[in-house]
Amino acid sequence: MASPVEAISAAVRSERLRRGLSLSGLARLAGVSKATVSQLEAGTGNPGVETVWALSVALGVPFSQLVTPPRSAIRVLRANEGSPTHAEESDYTATLLASCAPQARCDIYRICAEPGRARRSAPHLPGTTEHVIITTGRASAGPLDQAVELDIGDYVSYRGDLPHVFHALAQETSAIFVLEQN
């Protein structure tokens, strides 16, 4: 794990390059010396809160983005991991795989279902679109009056802000759902 100074150093350099600024340009915008920015990026500086704050304002990023070490770009969730939520009236389980940032407004789920009673869903928030990809088995999915049969690898999208259904047609049916809100 990077030290706080290493994290700040990497973040400042990354944001400076992303914005296409030179060391001098960033120093001028932040009101600090070019030597201060150069030392900080080299990991040899020991910046105070004021310096980091000035750099964050000049770069147009939150202070926390410069002082918090970045999370790994890779996230693995194994097939048997996660917290499944079970339906009350059908053999249907949803496991949240990823929840996107609020501005992205999408969630990704793994669904496991068995034949029997269909999973009927009430409308989600206005502007919601559901995307479904069948990974094992077969299912019927879509709006209540227009559900379509899907086999492994098939994809369907439909308005999720209307009543809709997912009905497993084969044992051990699973699917990936993406709920997107526009």
trRosetta pair geometry for C-beta under 8 A, 3 or more apart (Angstrom, degrees):
i j d omega theta_ij theta_ji phi_ij phi_ji
1 69 6.6 34 -167 177 89 178
2 6 3.9 -133 -171 98 102 120
2 7 4.6 138 105 -60 124 78
2 10 6.8 -60 -146 3 167 136
2 69 5.3 159 54 -117 106 123
3 6 4.6 94 49 8 76 105
3 7 7.0 -140 91 -7 38 86
4 7 5.7 -55 -148 35 31 112
4 8 6.4 28 156 -16 66 105
4 67 6.8 2 -159 -159 96 81
5 8 5.8 -54 -146 39 33 109
5 9 6.0 39 152 -25 65 108
5 40 8.0 -132 -164 -149 87 66
5 43 6.0 105 131 -154 104 69
5 45 7.2 -179 -155 79 115 62
5 46 6.6 -52 -102 -107 131 58
5 47 7.7 143 -124 19 85 84
6 9 5.5 -51 -143 35 30 117
6 10 6.3 27 159 -16 64 106
6 43 5.6 20 -99 -125 66 118
7 10 6.1 -57 -147 38 27 106
7 11 6.2 23 156 -16 63 112
7 67 6.8 68 108 -166 119 32
7 68 7.1 -116 164 117 138 15
7 69 4.2 -92 -114 -85 131 75
7 70 7.7 175 -146 -4 94 67
8 11 5.8 -61 -145 41 28 109
8 12 6.1 27 160 -19 67 108
8 40 6.7 -73 123 -174 108 104
8 47 6.5 -139 142 40 154 127
8 52 6.2 -72 -142 -113 131 119
8 66 5.5 44 -133 160 75 87
8 67 5.9 4 -84 -100 95 56
9 12 6.2 -59 -147 35 23 106
9 13 6.4 17 159 -13 61 111
9 40 5.9 -168 -103 157 74 62
9 41 5.5 124 -159 -139 82 27
9 42 7.1 -100 -145 59 129 19
9 43 4.4 -14 -82 -79 170 71
9 45 7.8 149 -88 44 99 95
10 13 6.0 -60 -147 40 28 108
10 14 6.0 28 157 -20 65 112
10 70 7.7 -97 110 -1 127 113
11 14 5.8 -56 -143 38 28 112
11 15 6.2 20 161 -12 65 110
11 65 6.4 164 -166 138 133 71
11 66 4.6 168 112 -133 138 53
11 67 7.7 -96 39 -36 159 24
11 70 7.4 159 -85 -42 96 99
12 15 6.1 -61 -145 42 26 105
12 16 6.0 29 156 -23 64 110
12 26 7.9 111 179 173 98 155
12 37 7.3 -154 157 -152 136 81
12 40 5.9 5 57 126 163 119
12 41 5.9 -118 93 -85 113 81
12 55 5.7 -25 -121 167 113 145
12 59 7.4 -141 -136 -53 63 152
12 66 6.1 50 -64 -141 77 111
13 16 5.7 -56 -144 36 27 112
13 17 6.3 21 160 -13 64 109
13 41 4.6 108 -73 -140 103 105
14 17 6.1 -62 -149 40 25 106
14 18 6.2 28 153 -23 64 110
15 18 5.4 -51 -141 35 32 116
15 19 6.3 23 160 -10 65 108
15 59 4.4 41 142 -166 132 140
15 61 5.6 -89 -128 -10 147 146
15 65 7.6 96 -70 125 138 121
15 66 7.4 -60 0 -90 147 92
16 19 6.2 -67 -153 43 26 102
16 21 4.9 -92 -164 67 76 104
16 23 7.5 34 179 -89 151 49
16 26 5.1 -41 -122 -64 114 147
16 37 7.9 110 -90 -174 153 123
16 41 7.6 -49 21 -92 148 132
16 59 6.8 -78 -72 -104 58 115
17 20 7.3 38 -175 -75 35 31
17 21 7.8 -99 -70 46 22 68
19 59 6.3 -151 -20 -144 148 74
19 60 7.5 130 -94 31 136 112
21 25 4.2 -141 -162 92 89 122
21 26 4.6 103 134 -55 137 87
21 29 7.3 -64 -138 6 146 138
21 59 7.9 -117 16 -104 148 77
22 25 4.4 100 47 3 77 103
22 26 7.1 -147 86 -2 41 83
23 26 6.1 -59 -152 38 29 106
23 27 6.2 30 152 -20 65 110
23 34 5.3 82 133 -156 104 93
23 37 5.1 163 -162 102 86 126
23 38 5.5 37 -157 -70 146 85
23 41 7.4 -106 -109 8 107 148
24 27 5.6 -57 -146 38 30 113
24 28 6.2 31 156 -21 66 106
24 34 5.2 -15 -96 -100 62 126
25 28 5.8 -54 -148 34 29 111
25 29 6.4 25 156 -14 64 107
26 29 5.8 -58 -147 40 33 109
26 30 6.0 17 160 -7 68 114
26 37 5.5 135 93 -135 115 154
26 55 7.0 30 172 -135 111 86
26 58 6.0 111 -159 130 69 137
26 59 7.2 14 -135 -71 108 88
27 30 6.1 -68 -142 47 25 101
27 32 5.5 -102 -147 81 73 70
27 33 6.0 -24 -159 149 128 17
27 34 4.3 -95 -25 -80 168 57
27 36 7.0 129 -122 55 105 93
27 37 4.8 -118 -73 -8 92 135
28 31 7.7 27 -180 -69 27 38
29 58 3.8 121 119 -148 108 112
30 37 7.3 133 44 -75 142 117
30 51 7.7 54 159 -162 130 61
30 54 4.3 98 -171 139 90 99
30 55 5.0 4 -116 -86 145 52
30 57 7.2 129 -118 66 73 89
30 58 3.9 -76 -70 -25 78 151
31 54 5.8 -102 53 -163 94 136
31 58 7.9 -166 6 -66 71 126
32 36 4.6 -86 158 71 115 144
32 37 6.3 130 96 -45 114 89
32 51 5.8 72 -97 -136 150 91
32 54 5.9 129 -32 101 111 143
32 55 7.3 -32 15 -63 140 87
33 36 4.6 105 62 -3 82 100
33 37 7.4 -152 98 0 50 82
34 37 5.8 -55 -153 39 38 109
34 38 6.0 39 150 -21 69 109
35 38 5.6 -55 -142 40 30 113
35 39 6.1 30 159 -18 66 107
36 39 6.0 -55 -145 38 26 107
36 40 6.2 27 155 -20 62 110
36 45 6.4 88 -163 -124 58 147
36 47 7.3 93 180 -100 101 97
36 51 6.4 -126 168 -143 133 134
37 40 5.7 -56 -147 37 29 113
37 41 6.3 25 158 -15 65 108
37 55 7.5 145 -108 -104 93 119
38 41 6.0 -58 -147 39 27 106
38 42 6.3 21 155 -15 63 112
39 42 5.7 -62 -146 41 30 109
39 44 4.9 -88 -164 78 82 92
39 45 3.6 107 119 -59 100 100
40 43 7.8 42 174 -68 30 23
40 44 8.0 -98 -70 57 19 57
40 45 3.9 -47 -75 45 58 143
40 47 5.4 30 -107 -45 121 122
40 51 7.5 -166 -77 143 144 131
40 55 7.8 -128 117 -72 166 159
42 45 7.3 100 55 -12 84 86
47 51 4.0 -121 -162 83 104 131
47 52 5.2 120 124 -49 130 86
47 55 7.8 -22 -164 -4 159 136
48 51 5.2 100 54 6 70 100
48 52 7.3 -141 97 0 37 89
49 52 5.9 -61 -148 42 32 107
49 53 5.9 34 155 -23 68 110
50 53 5.7 -56 -146 37 27 113
50 54 6.3 28 155 -20 64 106
51 54 5.8 -54 -148 35 30 110
51 55 6.4 28 153 -16 64 106
52 55 5.7 -55 -148 38 32 112
52 56 6.3 35 152 -22 66 104
52 63 6.5 83 129 -149 100 90
52 66 5.6 177 -169 108 101 137
52 67 6.4 55 175 -62 150 105
53 56 5.7 -53 -148 33 31 111
53 57 6.5 30 154 -17 64 104
53 63 5.7 -13 -107 -104 68 119
54 57 5.9 -54 -150 36 31 110
54 58 6.3 29 153 -17 65 109
55 58 5.6 -56 -144 40 32 111
55 59 6.0 21 159 -10 67 112
55 66 6.5 117 98 -120 113 163
56 59 5.9 -62 -142 46 28 104
56 61 5.5 -99 -154 77 77 75
56 62 6.5 -26 -173 140 128 18
56 63 4.6 -124 -6 -88 176 54
56 65 7.0 134 -131 54 109 94
56 66 5.2 -121 -81 -6 101 135
57 60 7.5 30 180 -72 30 37
59 66 7.7 119 50 -70 146 121
61 65 4.4 -88 159 65 117 144
61 66 6.6 122 98 -42 121 92
62 65 4.8 107 64 -9 80 100
62 66 7.9 -157 98 -1 53 81
63 66 6.2 -66 -166 36 39 105
63 67 6.5 5 154 3 74 115
64 67 6.1 -73 -139 50 34 94
64 68 5.2 18 172 -14 76 120
65 68 6.7 -50 -116 39 20 100
70 73 7.8 5 146 -52 120 79
72 75 6.9 140 91 -66 101 66
75 98 7.5 116 91 -97 142 112
77 81 5.1 -139 -169 84 73 119
77 82 5.7 56 -178 -57 126 102
77 97 5.8 -175 63 -146 152 80
78 81 4.5 88 56 -3 79 113
82 95 4.1 80 121 -177 140 120
82 96 6.7 -177 -163 62 116 55
82 97 6.7 -46 -102 -93 144 55
82 110 7.3 128 51 36 167 120
83 95 6.7 152 70 -138 36 82
83 96 7.1 -5 60 36 87 93
84 93 4.6 -2 -171 -178 122 116
84 94 7.0 141 -154 73 68 33
84 95 4.6 -46 -92 -78 68 94
84 112 7.6 -33 -129 31 133 118
85 93 6.9 152 73 -158 40 64
85 94 5.2 -23 60 64 95 86
85 95 7.3 162 13 -83 70 43
85 96 7.9 42 -2 -20 114 90
86 92 7.3 130 -160 82 55 54
86 93 5.2 -27 -100 -102 66 83
87 90 4.8 -10 104 56 142 78
87 91 7.5 -97 58 -41 111 2
87 92 3.9 28 4 65 134 101
87 93 7.2 -121 -1 -71 80 38
87 94 7.8 80 -47 -8 87 96
87 119 5.6 -116 -93 -116 165 110
89 117 6.0 -92 144 121 80 148
89 119 8.0 141 79 -112 86 61
90 113 7.3 2 137 -144 110 105
90 116 6.3 164 -150 97 78 102
90 117 4.2 -131 -103 92 89 96
90 118 6.3 -70 -110 102 151 14
90 119 4.7 -139 65 -74 149 73
91 113 6.2 117 104 -160 74 60
91 114 3.9 -33 111 47 138 103
91 115 7.8 8 57 60 127 27
91 116 5.2 74 12 43 113 136
91 117 7.4 119 5 46 74 82
91 168 7.4 -65 84 31 98 138
92 111 6.9 -19 -165 -166 87 99
92 112 7.6 158 -154 85 40 51
92 113 4.6 3 -107 -107 73 99
92 114 7.9 -132 -63 26 51 64
92 119 4.2 60 -67 -70 169 135
92 166 7.0 115 -129 89 135 113
92 168 7.7 -175 -89 -18 85 113
93 111 7.0 152 80 -156 54 50
93 112 4.6 -7 57 58 106 95
93 113 7.2 -170 23 -72 64 56
94 109 4.9 -16 -166 -171 96 136
94 110 7.5 149 -156 75 48 46
94 111 5.6 -16 -101 -101 70 76
94 177 7.5 -37 -133 35 107 137
95 109 6.3 141 69 -160 44 75
95 110 4.7 -14 59 57 103 95
95 111 7.9 -168 22 -75 71 32
95 112 7.7 34 -6 -2 107 101
96 99 6.2 6 178 -51 126 95
96 107 6.4 -51 -139 -177 98 114
96 108 7.5 99 -165 78 58 53
96 109 5.7 -45 -101 -100 44 81
97 108 4.5 -58 65 106 108 98
97 109 6.1 170 2 -109 90 21
97 110 5.6 89 -52 -21 116 91
97 176 7.8 -23 4 -138 151 94
98 107 7.0 -179 92 -154 57 52
98 108 4.5 23 47 40 91 113
99 107 5.2 -9 -113 -114 65 92
99 108 8.0 -139 -67 26 34 70
100 104 3.7 -95 153 90 127 128
100 105 6.6 -50 85 27 120 12
100 106 4.6 40 13 59 142 73
100 107 6.6 -132 10 -74 84 44
100 108 7.8 86 -36 -14 94 91
101 104 4.7 87 57 6 78 106
102 105 6.7 24 180 -67 39 73
105 180 6.8 80 114 -165 84 53
105 181 4.0 -92 163 61 120 98
105 182 7.6 172 101 -67 139 19
106 178 5.8 5 -178 -179 116 94
106 179 6.3 168 -152 85 62 52
106 180 4.5 -10 -103 -103 106 66
106 181 6.9 -165 -76 15 55 69
107 178 7.3 170 83 -152 43 51
107 179 4.9 1 52 51 90 103
108 176 6.8 -11 -169 -173 94 97
108 177 7.2 159 -156 85 45 55
108 178 5.3 -14 -103 -102 74 77
109 176 7.2 156 82 -159 50 50
109 177 4.4 -8 59 58 102 103
109 178 7.8 -176 22 -76 70 33
109 179 7.4 37 -2 -10 110 101
110 174 6.6 -3 -180 -172 90 110
110 175 7.6 161 -158 83 49 41
110 176 6.1 -28 -102 -101 61 65
110 177 7.9 -172 -81 19 13 79
111 166 6.7 -50 169 157 158 160
111 174 6.3 161 86 -155 58 57
111 175 4.6 -10 57 58 111 87
111 176 7.5 -172 15 -83 85 16
111 177 5.6 63 -26 -17 119 113
112 172 7.6 -34 -158 -153 94 54
112 173 7.4 143 -158 85 46 54
112 174 5.0 -16 -100 -101 66 92
113 119 6.7 -104 -116 -14 136 126
113 137 7.9 -148 70 88 81 159
113 139 6.9 74 67 -103 132 126
113 166 6.6 -172 -42 131 165 109
113 167 7.8 -156 144 -164 147 19
113 168 3.8 -171 114 -45 104 124
113 173 5.0 -32 69 76 84 105
113 174 7.4 155 19 -89 68 42
113 175 7.7 -6 12 10 110 103
114 168 5.5 -172 138 80 6 155
114 171 6.4 7 -136 -133 84 55
114 172 7.3 14 -96 -54 79 33
114 173 7.1 163 -90 25 29 91
115 167 8.0 45 -130 169 59 78
115 168 5.1 -117 -69 103 47 95
115 169 6.2 54 -98 -141 102 18
115 170 6.7 75 -50 -38 110 5
115 171 6.7 -55 -1 -70 103 52
115 173 7.7 98 -49 -6 67 123
116 168 7.5 18 27 60 68 105
118 140 7.6 -47 -118 71 122 108
118 165 5.1 7 161 -168 129 115
118 166 6.9 164 -169 81 82 37
118 167 3.6 -39 -112 -90 100 103
119 165 6.7 144 80 -159 54 60
119 166 4.7 -12 62 61 109 89
119 167 7.0 -173 23 -76 66 52
120 144 7.1 35 -136 -97 103 105
120 163 6.9 1 -177 -176 97 101
120 164 7.6 167 -155 92 56 34
120 165 5.2 -25 -103 -101 64 86
121 124 7.5 -3 151 -44 121 87
121 160 7.7 -31 111 -157 136 85
121 163 7.0 167 85 -155 56 55
121 164 5.2 -13 58 66 104 80
121 165 7.0 -176 15 -84 78 33
121 166 7.4 40 -17 1 113 94
122 163 6.3 -36 -130 -106 36 79
123 128 7.8 150 180 46 73 124
123 160 7.2 127 -153 143 58 53
123 161 4.9 41 -168 -176 106 43
123 162 5.5 -2 -100 -98 105 11
123 163 6.0 -61 -49 -57 78 51
123 164 7.9 97 -93 -3 54 87
124 128 3.9 -27 89 40 121 169
124 130 7.8 127 7 -55 139 102
124 160 4.5 3 26 134 123 105
124 161 5.6 -83 65 -87 69 57
124 179 6.6 -165 -132 -158 173 126
124 181 7.7 -119 133 -89 122 99
125 128 5.3 109 64 -40 69 114
125 161 6.6 -58 100 -101 31 103
125 181 5.8 15 77 -124 122 126
126 161 5.1 73 -119 -140 37 150
127 161 6.3 72 17 -44 26 144
127 181 5.6 70 103 -167 101 68
127 182 4.1 -127 179 61 107 80
128 159 7.3 94 84 -173 66 58
128 160 3.7 -73 120 76 107 109
128 161 4.8 134 40 -52 88 84
128 179 6.0 -15 -163 -171 110 93
128 180 6.9 143 -156 79 57 46
128 181 5.1 -28 -94 -98 72 74
128 182 7.7 -167 -77 13 23 74
129 157 5.8 19 171 -179 108 108
129 158 7.2 168 -155 85 71 24
129 159 6.4 -53 -106 -109 64 39
129 160 5.8 147 -139 2 8 99
129 179 7.7 158 79 -157 45 46
129 180 4.7 -18 61 65 92 102
129 181 7.9 178 19 -84 67 27
129 182 6.8 50 -8 -22 106 107
130 157 6.6 176 89 -148 49 60
130 158 5.9 -14 58 60 94 74
130 159 7.8 31 15 120 84 12
130 160 4.0 110 -31 -71 96 113
130 164 6.7 -166 25 93 148 169
130 177 6.3 -30 -163 -160 98 99
130 178 7.3 147 -159 77 48 51
130 179 5.7 -19 -103 -103 72 69
130 180 7.7 179 -84 23 24 76
131 155 7.0 -10 -174 -167 87 100
131 156 7.7 172 -152 90 46 43
131 157 4.7 -17 -101 -98 70 97
131 177 7.0 141 76 -161 57 47
131 178 4.2 -6 55 55 110 100
131 179 7.9 -155 23 -69 74 27
131 180 6.7 44 -10 -7 107 113
132 139 7.9 -99 160 87 137 133
132 141 4.9 -59 72 124 169 162
132 150 7.1 -163 115 -6 115 173
132 155 6.9 160 85 -151 53 52
132 156 5.2 -7 57 58 101 85
132 157 7.4 171 16 -83 69 45
132 166 7.3 179 -118 -107 150 114
132 175 5.4 1 -167 172 92 136
132 176 7.4 155 -152 79 44 51
132 177 5.6 -11 -100 -103 74 72
133 153 7.4 -22 -171 -153 91 25
133 154 7.4 175 -146 89 54 40
133 155 4.9 -15 -97 -98 79 83
133 175 6.2 158 78 -162 44 80
133 176 4.8 -4 55 53 100 98
134 137 6.8 -116 -171 75 110 69
134 138 6.9 25 -163 -120 153 33
134 139 5.8 -177 -103 26 119 104
134 150 4.6 164 -26 130 135 114
134 151 6.3 -173 83 121 149 18
134 152 5.5 -116 115 -106 103 31
134 153 6.7 -34 73 21 86 26
134 154 5.2 21 25 51 115 84
134 155 8.0 -141 10 -71 72 40
134 173 7.2 -49 -148 -165 101 94
134 174 7.7 121 -162 86 58 46
134 175 5.1 -43 -104 -100 48 96
135 152 6.8 18 173 -140 16 81
135 174 4.9 -42 65 97 105 95
135 175 5.9 168 7 -104 84 31
135 176 6.1 77 -38 -19 119 89
136 152 6.3 12 -112 -103 27 107
136 172 5.8 -44 126 128 129 91
136 173 6.2 -169 97 -136 74 33
136 174 4.6 39 39 33 98 94
137 152 7.2 120 46 -68 28 87
137 168 6.2 -13 147 -154 147 96
137 169 7.2 152 162 62 98 66
137 170 3.9 -174 -155 76 87 108
137 171 6.8 -149 -109 77 116 34
137 172 5.7 -176 -59 92 119 58
137 173 2.9 -118 92 -98 155 69
137 174 6.5 113 18 10 113 54
138 149 6.7 6 177 -174 108 93
138 150 6.6 170 -157 86 63 54
138 151 5.4 -22 -108 -105 93 58
138 152 7.6 -68 -75 -33 64 66
138 168 7.6 106 82 -167 54 56
138 169 4.2 -55 102 71 100 109
138 170 4.3 83 29 -6 87 116
138 173 6.4 -83 49 -107 33 120
139 149 7.5 175 97 -148 32 54
139 150 5.4 -12 65 57 75 100
139 166 6.1 -4 176 -170 133 79
139 167 6.1 153 -163 78 78 47
139 168 5.3 -44 -101 -105 93 42
139 169 5.7 177 -99 5 29 89
139 170 7.8 -95 -54 25 59 82
139 173 5.2 123 -59 179 102 145
139 175 6.4 -58 19 -47 153 134
140 147 4.6 64 160 147 97 122
140 148 6.7 -174 -149 89 69 22
140 149 5.2 -35 -94 -91 81 60
140 150 7.2 157 -97 11 28 80
140 165 7.0 -2 110 109 94 109
140 166 7.6 162 84 -153 55 35
140 167 4.5 -6 55 57 98 104
140 169 6.1 86 -20 -45 87 117
141 147 5.9 -176 99 -150 9 94
141 148 6.8 -31 62 56 60 68
141 150 6.1 -17 22 2 105 130
141 156 5.7 161 87 63 108 139
141 158 7.7 -174 136 14 85 132
141 164 7.5 32 -176 168 69 108
141 165 6.8 -155 -131 95 43 61
141 166 4.9 10 -107 -109 94 72
141 167 7.4 -169 -69 24 55 64
141 175 7.5 115 -55 -131 153 173
142 146 5.3 -88 132 100 128 76
142 147 4.1 167 52 -113 94 48
142 148 5.3 65 -17 8 143 78
142 156 5.9 -73 -73 150 101 144
142 158 4.7 120 -141 -36 76 162
142 164 6.2 -113 145 -149 23 103
142 165 7.0 -10 61 53 46 77
143 146 4.4 32 62 43 105 97
143 147 6.7 -143 66 -56 43 61
143 158 5.5 -144 -32 175 83 140
143 159 6.8 29 -74 55 112 89
143 162 5.4 0 -121 100 106 126
143 163 7.1 80 -156 84 70 60
143 164 5.3 -66 -102 -102 36 83
143 165 7.8 35 145 14 15 82
144 147 7.0 -17 -145 -33 16 103
144 162 7.8 -120 7 138 91 97
144 163 4.9 4 -26 109 123 104
144 164 6.3 -131 -40 -107 65 28
144 165 5.6 92 -101 -20 59 111
146 158 7.5 170 89 -128 114 139
147 164 7.7 129 -84 -162 94 73
147 165 5.3 -47 -78 66 139 110
147 167 7.1 52 171 17 157 111
148 156 5.8 168 57 -102 122 148
149 169 6.8 10 -138 -15 99 162
150 154 3.9 -158 -157 87 89 133
150 155 7.8 124 -139 -26 130 10
150 156 6.1 -111 -76 -15 132 118
150 175 8.0 63 97 -104 141 128
151 154 5.2 95 51 -17 57 122
158 162 7.8 -82 149 52 101 110
158 164 6.4 144 101 -115 129 137
159 162 4.9 56 103 8 113 106
159 164 7.8 -178 88 -59 61 126
160 164 6.4 -69 -125 7 55 146
160 179 6.1 45 -63 -136 179 91
166 175 7.4 -134 -154 40 132 149
168 171 8.0 74 155 -98 125 15
168 173 3.8 180 -135 36 104 141
169 173 7.0 90 38 -72 53 148
170 173 5.4 118 67 -66 77 101
